[in-house]
Amino acid sequence: MKERVSLRRMTAFFTSILLVVFCLPTLALPAKAETTVRQVNNIVLFAQFDPLTEKNFMSGDATNTVLSMCNDTTTYRSLTKYIDTISYGQMHVDSYFPQLKDGVIEPYVLSQSRESYTDYNQYAVEMIQNIAIPADIPLDGDNDGYNWKVVKSKEYGARFSKISDDEKVKGLIAEKSRNALKNRDGKNTEELYAISLSSCKKISDITNQHIPFGIKRTKKFNQDVSRAEKKGEKVLLIHNHPRGLPPSLSDLNVLLKNKNVAGITVGHNGSIYYYSRPSKEIPEKDYYVALKKYSMYTEVTSMEKALEELSFKFDFVFRKL
């Protein structure tokens, strides 16, 4: 009987995944993939009738199995890989698990007995109303706008205190971060600012490029940063990431062109990542090996874990503010 109950629960989970897949907008699949990838963020919620003090049907290997079923990019059995394949790379799905705590999913305990519910919609409404979605889970998958509520809050500005105790410097970092997010709201392009943490002044910026998900440092920008370094100033680079991802491999390696420079990426979802100069260039192979190790997680989490691992080997600081 116990095995049948587990099977029903897993069957219900599979059913929810199928609903997610078939409720996605119809995809026009050309023979040649487009360069722009549509991002879909899938929130996965769990519930059970039994009190957690008695049992948790997601304990043991069940949590890791579900994480792989959703986000593992190495198998076609996962939702992420399946959608990537049938869309010819034009759509990417990341699943997020608000109830994941210390590596185990803790299901919401439904308030009534099984017999009190007449259909699954009642489950869903109760779960949505009672399960908190953390602010760092990006709901705006296609990045058609940044999270105003988070970015404009006092708490957002306070997060920069981990970079500097100077109120004016914190204000300048927040100002340039918000400028980049505001100017690129609803776009997949980036802006780059260089400021001095020593003199609290803007050093240079690049605000006129329109490269999807990237930016190219100009000769003038590099000269301005080098000039500030020669004066003994500590430089911070600020640029936005439309998808809210952590710093890329190129973001880290480009810091090797300077000696006293660190950077932050500010996401349209309100995320902020700080990173410092690595001791030497990080090879692509090392980066992708680390990413593959954490492929069972979402794209964001796998990048975070990979960068945390590499930070020890290449002696740089990486942290989420």
N, C-alpha and C positions, 0 to 999 in steps of 0.2 A: 504493500500500500504506500509505503514511504517513497518508493521509486516512482510510482505513478504521480504522486503529488509533485515531485521535482520535475517530471516530464511535462506536466501541465504548465508549470511555471516557466520553464524554458520555452515551451511552445508559445506561451503568451508573449514572451520576449521576441521570439522570431516573428510573430504576427505583427508586433509593433514596428519592427524593422521593415517588414514588407510594406506596411502602411506608409512609413516614411518614404520609401523608394517610390511607390506608386502615386504618392501625393505630390511628388516633385513636378515642377512645370515640365511640359512636353519639350523634349530636346530635339532640335533640328540637327541632324548629324551629317555634316558635309564630309567629303572624302579627305579633306585636309583640315587639320586642327587649327583653330585660331590662336593667336598669341595671348589673348586675354582669357584668364581662367575665372569662372564664376565660383565664388566661395559660398558654401552653404554650411551653417553651423547647426548641428543637430543636438538638442538637449534630450538626454535619456534619463527617465525617472523610473523608480522602482517602488513597489508597495507590497505589503503582505498583511495577512489577518492575524498571524500569531505575534504575540509580544516579543520584542527583541531579546528580552531576558530569557525566553524559552528557546528560541531558535532564530537564525538568520540564514535564509536560503541562499544568500550570496556569499557565505563564508567558504573557506577552503579554496579550491581551484576555480570556483564559479566566477569570481570577480575578474580574474585574469583571462578566463575564457571569453567573457563578455567584452572586455577591453580589446582583445584580439579580433573578435568578430566584427567590431565596429571600426577600429582604426589601424589595424596591421596592414601596412602597405606592401608586405612581402607575399601575401596570399590573395588569390582571387575570391576566396570565401568571405573576405571581409567586405563590409559595406563601402568603405572608402575606395578600395581597389576596384570593386564592382562598378561603382559610379564613374570612377576615372576611366575605366575601360569602355563602358557603353556610351560615354559622352565624347570618346576620342580625346580625352584630356581637357575638355572644355568646362568640366565641372568637378570641383573637389569638395568632399564632405568631411568635416571633422566632427566627431561626437564628443560631447562633454557630459560629465557625470557629477552633478552638484552634491550627490550623497556619498562621494568617495572620500573616505577618511582613513588615513594611515594604511592605505593599500587595500581597504575592504569597503565595499558598498554597503551602507546601512539603509535598508528600505524604510519607507514611511509606513507606519502601522495604521491601517484604515480604522476609522472611528466606530464603524458598525460591523455587525456580523455579516457573513457572506450572503445570507438569505435576505438581508435588508436592501441589497442592491439589485436593481432590475436590469441594468445594462452597463457596459464598460464606460459610457460617457460619464456616469456618476463617479466612477473611480477617478477618471481623468480630471474632472472639475475639482474634486476634493484635493487631489495631489497638487494641482497647479496653485490652488489657494493656500496650501500649507507648507509646501517645500520651498525653502529660500534658495534663490539663485544668486550666488556670490557676484559681486560687482566686477570681478576680474574675468568672468566668463563672457566672451564676446557674443552678444546676441545679434549684432549687426554684421552678419557674415559677408554681405556684398559691399560693405563699407560705403554706403551711399550717404553717410553722414557720420560725424564723430559724436561721441557721447558728451553732450553739453552738460548734463547734470554732474558728471564726474569731473570734467575738465575745468569747469567754472567754480568748483567747490573750494573751500578753504583747505580741506584735507589734501586736495591735489597739490596745491602750492606748498603745503607743509612737508610733502614727501621729498622736496628738494633740500630739506635741512640735512639729509644724509650726505649731501655733496658739500654744503657750506653752511656755517653758522651765521654768516653775515646776512642780515635782512635785505640789504640792497642787492647783494649778489643773488640771493634766492628769488627776489622779485624780478631780476633781469632774466634769470633762467626760465621762470614761469612765463614771463612776457613773450620771449622768443619761441617757447614751446607752443603757446596758445596761438601766436601769429602763424606758425607753420600749419597748425591744425585748422585754423580758420580759413587761411588762404587755399588750402588743399581739400576743403570739405567737399565730399562727394566725388573726389578725384582719386586716381591711382598713381599720382605723381608726388614728388618730394621736394622739400626745401632744406637747405643746409645753412646753419649759422655757426660762427665761431665767436666766442666771447672770452674775455679775460676774467678769471676768478680772482686775480690779484688786484686789478684796477677797476673792476666792475664796469667795463666798457665793451661795446661791440667791436670786434676786430674785422670781420668780413662776413659776407653772406652770398648765397647763390639762390635767387628767387625767381629766375626767369627761364628755367628749364622745364621741359615737359616729357621726360623720359619715364615710361611706365615702370613703377617700382624700382627706381634707381636715380642716381644723380652722379654727374661727372665733375670732379673738382677741377676748377679752372686754374690757369697759370697765376692770375691775380690773387685768387683765394689762397693758393699755396704760398705765394710771396708774402701776403699779409700775415699768415700764420707764422711763417719762419721769422719775419721781422719782430713779431711779438715775443717769440721764444728767445730771440737774441737779447731782448730787453729783460729777460728773466721772468716773463709772465707765464703763469700757469693757464693753459688754454683748455676750454671745454667746447667740443663740437656737439651741436644739437641738430638732429634731423628727424622728420616724421616718418613713420612706417604705416602706410594705409591699412594693412591687414593686422596691425598690432603685434607683429612678430618680433622676437628678440633680434639683437644685432646679427648681421650676416657674417660669413667668413671674410668677405671683402671689407666690411666695416672694421673688423679687428686688424686685419693685415695692413690696411692703409695707414694705420697709426704708426707703423714702423718708419714712415717717412719723416716723423718728428720725434722729439725726445721727451717733451713735457706736455703731452696732449692726452686727454681722455675724452670719452664721448657718452652721449645718451641717445636712445631712440625713444620717441614719444608716439604711441599708437593712437589711432583714431578711436579706439575702444577705451582709452584712458590709461593704458599700460605705460610704464616707464621702466626702461632698463639702463643700467649704468655699466660701462665697461672701460677697462684701462688698456694700455699698450702691452701686447705680449712680448716675451723676452726674445722671440724669434718668429719667423714666418710659420704659420700653421699650414701644413700641407693639406690639400683637398682630401687626400686619402684618409688621413687621421680624422678629419671632420666627418666624412661620410661613414666611416667605420663606427664612430661614436653615435651618429644619428641612427644607424641601423640597429644598434644595440637596444635602443629605446623606441623602436618602431611600433610597439604595441600601444603607445600613448598617442595623444593628439599631436598635431604638427607643432603646436606651441610648446607643449610639455616636453616632447622629444628634443626640441631645440634647446630648451632650458637645461635639461639634464645633460645633453651632450656638451654644452658650453661649460657647465659646472665641472664636468669631468676634465675637459681640456684645460680649464683654468689652472689646475694643479700641475699639469705637464708643461704648460707654456708660461706659467708664472704671470697670470694677469687676473685682474679682479672682474668678476661678473656677478651682478645681483639685480634682482627686481626690486624697485623702490616702492 
